[in-house]
Amino acid sequence: MTRRLAEVAKKVGVSEATVSRVLNGKPGVSAATRQSVLSALDVLGYERPTQLRGERARLVGLVLPELQNPIFPAFADVIGGALAQLGLTPVLCTQTKGGISEADYVTLLLQQQVSGVIFAGGLFAQVDAPHDHYRLLAERNIPVVLVNAAIDDLGFPAVSCDDAVAVEQAWRHLASLGHERIGLVLGPADHVPSARKLAAARAVAGDIPDDCVVRAMFSIEGGHAAAAKLIDRGVTGLICASDPLALGAVRAARRKGLDVPSQISVVGYDDSALMNCTEPPLTTVRQPIESMGKAAVELLNAQIAGSAVAADELLFEPELVVRGSTAQVPRY
């Protein structure tokens, strides 16, 4: 610390006491001198104190796993708008297959001296994925908020849709329609939200046969492949961990010559854009994107302002939206 004060003071041509006042947010320093001290920190490669970080451009990284799933552009729209209202500028970082990784984006964001980072979906939700870049952010005291369920030991505040309630709503809906053989199309085994959904299904339904649970990549193609297996095993109702998975399930049923919903019922998850315009319109469980996005920004802004924020998970209630892809179980 003493060395840093001396180097910055020499660079700017002021006393170490003046540099100390700037770093601690104390009065008695002109705006020009204050800016010179902050610029010297940047030039010399020192991190700014948390309360001053990102002041130059007030940038906030928004890291998304993809844009093909419409839920992520929806989150970006809400979060970006809420950041802009606070005078913060979102920097959108989207991963692509074979492109820049989440860790690479974190490195780039740190170079830009961002005020904070919001992750909406990503490697934090996968137990077996690399997590060193999250720990780097924690070591640098960069404010971070995670959107949706994360592994246990990261220590960041999170804003999540309640996966357990979502599956309970979907399962009870299909059961009320007479479905007894209900299948689950979930993400990878190490995916925390999918694990929560499976646990919730077992809690509400009791024992679920292993052949009624299939893992898939989060895509229409993944949903198609998984649902085809479940349909061949006699499942009449499908609960999917995302809307693209559910659209793939609808396609799988049709490729087998089955009608949705009179022969196969399908429930999605997210209620992302245009799900009411599909054929049939998709029954799905809606994430409260607006509320979740704004809460994530509020938590981040509090950290940027220097307030202590508990590393808790705020759970938001989902809502079942019944449309045309579910119906009474077929009676033969």
C-alpha positions as CSV (number, residue, x, y, z in Angstrom):
1,M,0.0,0.0,0.0
2,T,2.8,2.4,0.9
3,R,4.6,1.6,-2.3
4,R,1.5,2.3,-4.3
5,L,0.9,5.6,-2.6
6,A,4.5,6.7,-3.3
7,E,4.4,5.6,-6.9
8,V,1.1,7.3,-7.6
9,A,2.2,10.5,-5.7
10,K,5.4,10.7,-7.8
11,K,3.5,10.1,-11.1
12,V,1.0,12.9,-10.4
13,G,3.3,15.2,-8.5
14,V,1.3,15.4,-5.3
15,S,1.8,14.3,-1.7
16,E,1.1,10.7,-0.6
17,A,-1.5,12.2,1.8
18,T,-3.4,13.6,-1.2
19,V,-3.3,10.3,-2.9
20,S,-4.6,8.7,0.3
21,R,-7.5,11.1,0.5
22,V,-8.5,10.3,-3.1
23,L,-8.4,6.6,-2.5
24,N,-10.4,6.8,0.6
25,G,-13.0,9.2,-0.8
26,K,-12.1,12.0,1.5
27,P,-12.9,15.7,0.7
28,G,-10.3,18.5,0.2
29,V,-9.0,17.4,-3.2
30,S,-9.8,19.3,-6.4
31,A,-11.6,17.4,-9.2
32,A,-8.7,17.8,-11.5
33,T,-6.2,16.3,-9.0
34,R,-8.6,13.5,-8.1
35,Q,-9.0,12.6,-11.8
36,S,-5.2,12.7,-12.2
37,V,-4.7,10.3,-9.3
38,L,-7.3,7.8,-10.7
39,S,-5.7,8.0,-14.1
40,A,-2.3,7.3,-12.6
41,L,-3.7,4.2,-10.9
42,D,-4.8,3.0,-14.3
43,V,-1.5,3.8,-16.0
44,L,0.5,2.1,-13.3
45,G,-1.7,-1.0,-13.3
46,Y,-3.1,-0.7,-9.8
47,E,-6.7,-1.6,-9.1
48,R,-9.0,1.2,-8.0
49,P,-10.7,0.9,-4.6
50,T,-14.1,-0.8,-4.9
51,Q,-16.1,2.4,-4.5
52,L,-14.1,4.0,-7.3
53,R,-13.9,1.1,-9.6
54,G,-15.3,1.6,-13.1
55,E,-15.8,5.3,-12.5
56,R,-14.1,6.2,-15.7
57,A,-16.7,4.5,-17.9
58,R,-19.1,2.9,-15.3
59,L,-19.1,-0.3,-17.3
60,V,-20.9,-3.5,-16.2
61,G,-20.2,-6.8,-17.9
62,L,-23.3,-8.9,-18.8
63,V,-22.1,-12.4,-19.6
64,L,-24.6,-14.7,-21.4
65,P,-24.1,-18.3,-22.6
66,E,-25.9,-17.8,-25.9
67,L,-28.4,-15.7,-27.7
68,Q,-30.3,-18.4,-29.6
69,N,-32.5,-19.2,-26.6
70,P,-34.8,-16.2,-26.5
71,I,-34.7,-16.2,-22.7
72,F,-31.2,-14.7,-22.7
73,P,-32.0,-11.7,-25.0
74,A,-35.0,-11.1,-22.8
75,F,-32.8,-11.0,-19.7
76,A,-30.3,-8.7,-21.5
77,D,-33.1,-6.3,-22.4
78,V,-34.3,-6.0,-18.8
79,I,-30.9,-5.9,-17.2
80,G,-29.5,-3.5,-19.8
81,G,-32.4,-1.1,-19.4
82,A,-32.1,-1.1,-15.6
83,L,-28.4,-0.5,-15.8
84,A,-28.8,2.4,-18.1
85,Q,-31.3,4.0,-15.7
86,L,-28.5,4.0,-13.1
87,G,-26.0,5.6,-15.5
88,L,-24.2,2.2,-16.0
89,T,-23.3,0.9,-19.4
90,P,-23.7,-2.8,-20.1
91,V,-21.0,-4.6,-22.0
92,L,-22.7,-7.7,-23.6
93,C,-20.5,-10.8,-23.7
94,T,-22.0,-13.8,-25.4
95,Q,-20.2,-17.1,-25.7
96,T,-20.0,-18.9,-29.1
97,K,-19.0,-22.5,-29.8
98,G,-15.3,-22.4,-30.4
99,G,-15.1,-18.7,-29.7
100,I,-14.3,-16.6,-26.7
101,S,-14.8,-18.5,-23.4
102,E,-16.4,-17.2,-20.2
103,A,-13.0,-17.0,-18.6
104,D,-11.7,-15.0,-21.6
105,Y,-14.5,-12.5,-21.2
106,V,-13.7,-12.1,-17.5
107,T,-10.1,-11.3,-18.4
108,L,-11.2,-8.7,-21.0
109,L,-13.7,-7.1,-18.5
110,L,-11.0,-6.8,-15.8
111,Q,-8.8,-5.0,-18.3
112,Q,-11.7,-2.6,-18.9
113,Q,-11.9,-2.0,-15.1
114,V,-15.6,-2.8,-15.1
115,S,-17.7,-1.7,-12.1
116,G,-19.2,-5.2,-11.8
117,V,-20.4,-8.3,-13.7
118,I,-23.8,-10.0,-14.0
119,F,-23.8,-13.6,-15.3
120,A,-27.2,-14.8,-16.6
121,G,-26.7,-18.5,-17.0
122,G,-23.3,-20.0,-17.5
123,L,-20.6,-22.2,-16.0
124,F,-21.5,-21.2,-12.5
125,A,-24.5,-23.6,-12.8
126,Q,-22.4,-26.6,-13.7
127,V,-20.6,-28.5,-11.0
128,D,-17.9,-30.0,-13.3
129,A,-17.1,-26.8,-15.2
130,P,-14.0,-24.7,-14.5
131,H,-14.7,-21.9,-12.0
132,D,-11.3,-20.2,-11.5
133,H,-12.5,-17.0,-13.3
134,Y,-15.2,-16.6,-10.7
135,R,-12.7,-16.9,-7.9
136,L,-10.5,-14.3,-9.7
137,L,-13.4,-11.9,-9.6
138,A,-13.9,-12.6,-5.9
139,E,-10.2,-12.0,-5.2
140,R,-10.3,-8.7,-7.0
141,N,-13.5,-7.7,-5.0
142,I,-15.4,-7.1,-8.2
143,P,-19.2,-6.9,-7.5
144,V,-20.9,-9.9,-9.1
145,V,-24.5,-11.2,-9.3
146,L,-25.6,-14.5,-10.7
147,V,-29.0,-15.1,-12.4
148,N,-30.4,-18.5,-11.7
149,A,-29.0,-21.4,-9.6
150,A,-25.3,-21.8,-9.0
151,I,-23.0,-24.3,-7.4
152,D,-22.7,-23.9,-3.6
153,D,-19.3,-22.5,-2.9
154,L,-18.9,-19.4,-5.2
155,G,-20.0,-16.9,-2.5
156,F,-21.9,-14.4,-4.8
157,P,-25.5,-13.2,-4.4
158,A,-27.9,-14.8,-6.8
159,V,-31.3,-14.2,-8.2
160,S,-33.1,-17.4,-9.2
161,C,-36.4,-18.7,-10.4
162,D,-37.6,-21.4,-8.0
163,D,-37.0,-24.6,-10.0
164,A,-38.8,-26.7,-7.4
165,V,-42.0,-24.8,-7.7
166,A,-41.7,-24.7,-11.5
167,V,-41.6,-28.5,-11.7
168,E,-44.3,-29.0,-9.1
169,Q,-46.6,-26.7,-11.1
170,A,-45.9,-28.5,-14.3
171,W,-46.2,-32.0,-12.8
172,R,-49.5,-31.3,-11.0
173,H,-50.9,-29.8,-14.2
174,L,-50.1,-33.0,-16.2
175,A,-51.3,-35.2,-13.4
176,S,-54.6,-33.3,-13.3
177,L,-55.1,-34.1,-16.9
178,G,-54.7,-37.8,-16.1
179,H,-51.1,-38.4,-17.2
180,E,-49.5,-41.1,-15.2
181,R,-46.4,-41.8,-17.2
182,I,-44.6,-38.4,-17.2
183,G,-41.1,-37.9,-18.5
184,L,-38.5,-35.3,-17.8
185,V,-36.1,-33.7,-20.4
186,L,-33.3,-32.1,-18.4
187,G,-29.9,-30.6,-18.9
188,P,-26.6,-32.3,-18.0
189,A,-26.2,-34.2,-14.8
190,D,-24.0,-31.6,-13.3
191,H,-26.4,-28.7,-14.1
192,V,-27.7,-27.4,-10.8
193,P,-31.1,-26.1,-12.0
194,S,-31.8,-29.5,-13.7
195,A,-30.8,-31.3,-10.5
196,R,-33.2,-29.1,-8.5
197,K,-36.0,-29.9,-11.0
198,L,-35.4,-33.7,-10.7
199,A,-35.4,-33.5,-6.9
200,A,-38.7,-31.6,-7.0
201,A,-40.3,-34.1,-9.4
202,R,-39.3,-36.9,-7.1
203,A,-40.7,-35.0,-4.1
204,V,-44.1,-34.5,-5.7
205,A,-44.4,-37.8,-7.5
206,G,-42.5,-40.2,-5.4
207,D,-40.2,-42.6,-7.2
208,I,-39.6,-41.8,-10.9
209,P,-38.3,-44.6,-13.1
210,D,-34.8,-43.9,-14.5
211,D,-36.1,-44.5,-18.0
212,C,-38.5,-41.5,-17.6
213,V,-35.5,-39.1,-17.2
214,V,-33.3,-38.1,-20.2
215,R,-30.5,-35.6,-20.2
216,A,-29.9,-33.3,-23.2
217,M,-28.0,-30.3,-24.4
218,F,-30.1,-27.2,-24.3
219,S,-31.3,-26.9,-27.9
220,I,-34.2,-27.9,-30.1
221,E,-32.2,-30.8,-31.5
222,G,-31.3,-32.0,-27.9
223,G,-35.0,-31.9,-27.0
224,H,-36.0,-33.8,-30.1
225,A,-33.5,-36.6,-29.4
226,A,-34.4,-36.9,-25.7
227,A,-38.2,-36.7,-26.3
228,A,-38.0,-39.4,-29.0
229,K,-36.5,-41.8,-26.4
230,L,-39.2,-41.0,-23.8
231,I,-42.1,-41.3,-26.3
232,D,-40.7,-44.8,-27.3
233,R,-40.8,-45.7,-23.6
234,G,-44.5,-44.9,-23.4
235,V,-44.5,-41.5,-21.8
236,T,-47.6,-39.4,-22.5
237,G,-46.6,-36.1,-20.8
238,L,-43.2,-34.3,-21.1
239,I,-41.8,-31.7,-18.8
240,C,-38.8,-29.9,-20.4
241,A,-36.1,-27.8,-18.7
242,S,-36.3,-25.0,-21.4
243,D,-38.6,-23.9,-24.1
244,P,-36.2,-24.9,-26.9
245,L,-36.2,-28.4,-25.4
246,A,-40.0,-28.4,-25.4
247,L,-40.1,-27.3,-29.1
248,G,-37.8,-30.1,-29.9
249,A,-40.1,-32.5,-28.0
250,V,-43.1,-31.3,-30.1
251,R,-41.1,-31.9,-33.3
252,A,-40.2,-35.4,-32.1
253,A,-43.8,-36.3,-31.5
254,R,-44.8,-35.1,-34.9
255,R,-42.0,-37.0,-36.6
256,K,-43.4,-40.1,-35.0
257,G,-46.9,-39.3,-36.3
258,L,-48.3,-38.3,-33.0
259,D,-50.5,-35.3,-32.3
260,V,-49.7,-32.6,-29.7
261,P,-51.6,-32.4,-27.4
262,S,-54.2,-35.1,-28.1
263,Q,-51.6,-37.9,-27.9
264,I,-48.6,-36.3,-26.3
265,S,-48.6,-33.3,-23.9
266,V,-45.5,-31.0,-23.6
267,V,-44.6,-28.4,-21.0
268,G,-41.7,-26.0,-21.4
269,Y,-39.8,-23.7,-19.1
270,D,-39.1,-19.9,-19.4
271,D,-42.1,-18.6,-21.4
272,S,-39.6,-16.9,-23.7
273,A,-40.6,-14.8,-26.7
274,L,-43.1,-16.1,-29.2
275,M,-44.0,-19.3,-27.3
276,N,-47.7,-18.2,-27.6
277,C,-47.2,-18.2,-31.4
278,T,-46.0,-21.7,-31.9
279,E,-48.2,-24.5,-33.2
280,P,-49.7,-25.4,-30.9
281,P,-49.0,-22.5,-28.5
282,L,-46.7,-23.9,-25.8
283,T,-47.8,-24.6,-22.2
284,T,-44.8,-23.5,-20.2
285,V,-43.6,-22.2,-16.8
286,R,-42.9,-18.5,-16.9
287,Q,-39.8,-17.0,-15.3
288,P,-40.5,-13.5,-13.9
289,I,-37.8,-12.0,-16.1
290,E,-38.6,-8.4,-15.3
291,S,-38.5,-8.8,-11.5
292,M,-35.4,-11.0,-11.6
293,G,-33.5,-8.7,-13.9
294,K,-34.2,-5.6,-11.9
295,A,-33.4,-7.4,-8.6
296,A,-30.0,-8.5,-10.1
297,V,-29.2,-4.9,-11.0
298,E,-30.2,-3.6,-7.6
299,L,-27.9,-6.1,-5.9
300,L,-25.0,-5.2,-8.2
301,N,-25.5,-1.4,-7.7
302,A,-25.6,-1.8,-4.0
303,Q,-22.2,-3.5,-4.1
304,I,-20.8,-0.9,-6.5
305,A,-21.9,1.8,-4.0
306,G,-19.9,0.0,-1.3
307,S,-22.7,-1.7,0.6
308,A,-22.3,-5.1,2.0
309,V,-24.6,-7.6,0.2
310,A,-25.1,-11.1,1.6
311,A,-24.2,-14.0,-0.7
312,D,-27.8,-15.3,-0.5
313,E,-30.1,-16.6,-3.2
314,L,-33.3,-14.7,-3.8
315,L,-35.9,-17.1,-5.1
316,F,-38.6,-15.8,-7.4
317,E,-42.0,-17.5,-7.9
318,P,-42.6,-18.9,-11.4
319,E,-46.1,-19.0,-13.1
320,L,-47.6,-21.9,-15.1
321,V,-49.0,-20.6,-18.4
322,V,-51.4,-23.1,-19.8
323,R,-51.8,-23.0,-23.6
324,G,-52.4,-25.5,-26.3
325,S,-49.6,-28.1,-26.0
326,T,-51.2,-30.0,-23.0
327,A,-54.5,-31.9,-22.9
328,Q,-56.3,-34.8,-21.2
329,V,-54.4,-38.1,-21.4
330,P,-55.5,-40.2,-24.4
331,R,-57.9,-43.0,-23.5
332,Y,-57.7,-46.1,-25.7
